């Protein structure tokens, strides 16, 4: 696997660093994350002890190495008893341990450009919580959307060139990326409590999930992207184009007798869009738009041809951040529209989300309570996440919180109605 070879590269590079690096450092954290399901079957969700390592080395005055490795052991998988539904031996194995490289790349800084070669995370867009332009790196969705994107993004081996120039007294940045390491999102294993629900089938029909053909490291699967960024009269602007694979699969169905064979299939698409933001006193206005050309969509058919459709989708978001008197209020509105829609397509012609973040701080910014929420106005499902953090020192932080879900059991958030949980985190950074 590519991630294992990259992790080995990090190890090889680190051991001889003292022999040839001008400067090197190791930062990171040790963290415990514990969560407990308070709805459905009440039990431990995780008792995770993890190590996060971030090595950096200046190899020359222009060349440096940056890396990040994340590993953990989840004791809940050994404490909780096996069952035949959501805690099978295979599911436990998936969640018990994790050893992966998140980033491992060389950065060369020229006079007017930066060149990055290796495994990296490439972040586009202006939205929080949901992704439109930020689609370059797929996500590890073992816990749905609850992980921070910095942890859930899957690092990809890529070549990334950022070129800087002045035009009409304004600095412009041009970014070019080539990714031979095409990979899909890593979904929660089928049967686990964080797995997406399968489509509803007629009574008496048995589903059988077949192995998918995922995009991988090959010349024919290479992804490409270009972005332009500039600040013009206070406006942060970007234009983006990406040609790659849709990270999540569509479900291609074929009915044979009383068996429905379901094959996850992946398709390419072009994404064209842009973003802007500007500050007006205590307010920051930001927005982005992404047009997905020939996006794969699930349909209601029972044959390979009728169960997956391809159409252009329009996706847009606008948000406002208000910060004053130790308070941050940040609403966002997301909308998605399908061109060429017909009644056979599984999702609505127009759908979207509303989000809200409320945050403040006390005790000289040591105590930071906040609450965030997402509401899907198409299916009326929701997720609310109140939490509070307390910093005992520059190195020690505690977080407690609750994750709550609501809506019909067939809805986007409502499918996780039985996964309400309380959690706590204790982290030491170095």
Number of C-alpha atoms within 10 A of each C-alpha: 6 14 20 12 12 24 22 15 15 21 12 11 14 18 9 10 17 12 7 12 18 13 14 17 11 14 12 16 16 16 20 19 18 20 22 19 19 18 15 13 9 13 14 19 21 22 22 20 19 20 18 19 20 18 19 22 22 19 19 13 11 12 17 20 23 22 24 23 20 19 14 19 18 22 17 20 24 12 11 14 11 14 9 8 11 17 18 16 13 12 19 20 14 15 22 18 16 14 15 18 27 25 25 30 23 22 20 18 15 12 8 10 15 17 19 23 17 21 27 25 19 15 14 18 22 22 21 15 14 15 15 23 27 15 19 26 23 23 24 19 20 20 15 17 14 12 14 9 19 12 13 21 23 25 27 26 24 23 19 21 19 19 17 18 12 10 8 6 8 12 13 18 18 17 18 17 19 18 24 18 20 24 25 19 19 16 18 19 18 15 16 19 22 19 18 18 15 13 13 10 10 9 7 8 14 13 18 13 14 12 10 14 10 17 21 15 15 11 11 10 18 19 20 18 19 18 19 18 19 19 16 13 8 11 14 15 19 22 20 20 20 22 19 22 25 24 22 18 20 20 24 26 26 20 16 11 8 12 13 20 19 24 19 16 18 20 18 18 20 19 26 20 21 24 23 20 19 18 15 9 9 11 16 15 16 22 21 23 25 25 22 25 17 16 19 24 20 20 23 19 18 17 17 16 12 16 21 22 22 18 16 20 22 19 22 21 23 20 21 19 18 17 16 11 8 11 13 18 17 20 19 20 18 22 18 20 17 20 13 12 18 12 10 14 20 17 17 15 16 16 16 18 20 18 21 20 19 17 18 18 18 11 9 7 12 15 17 18 18 18 16 19 19 22 21 20 15 16 19 15 22 23 21 19 18 18 19 18 20 19 16 11 9 10 11 16 18 17 18 18 19 19 20 22 22 21 19 15 14 15 18 21 23 20 20 25 19 18 22 20 21 20 19 18 18 17 18 16 15 13
